[in-house]
Amino acid sequence: MNTIKVFCLDSSEHSNHLKQLLWDDNIAFEEIYLGSTQAIHDLRNGGLRHAKAPVLQVEEHFFTGEDLFPGGIIDSSFIEQCIRNPDLLIKARNKIAAVSPSG
């Protein structure tokens, strides 16, 4: 099973929804307060400088609230894919970015 961390804030409704989804699916994760020294260190090492809650980390891959809650609604199928095969999602994301026209 992949190592999973959820960087969150207690006051974040999206953080609570993400944690509940993981609990309901019996997925073990480490909860880290977004304002903690550990969170700042881990997120910066992951290339995120100004992240908003929640952030899902699966192994070395980071998925932001924009990824997890498109249009403000939780995308449970995307989250399941993140957990099952984050490498495949990153490859697909990079392939899309490579062929997208620049503005």
Secondary structure, DSSP 4 states (H G I P E B T S, - for coil): ---EEEEE-TT-HHHHHHHHHHHHTT---EEEETTSHHHHHHHHHTT-SSPPSPEEEETTEEE-HHHHSGGGS--HHHHHHHHH-HHHHHHHHHHHHHHSPP-
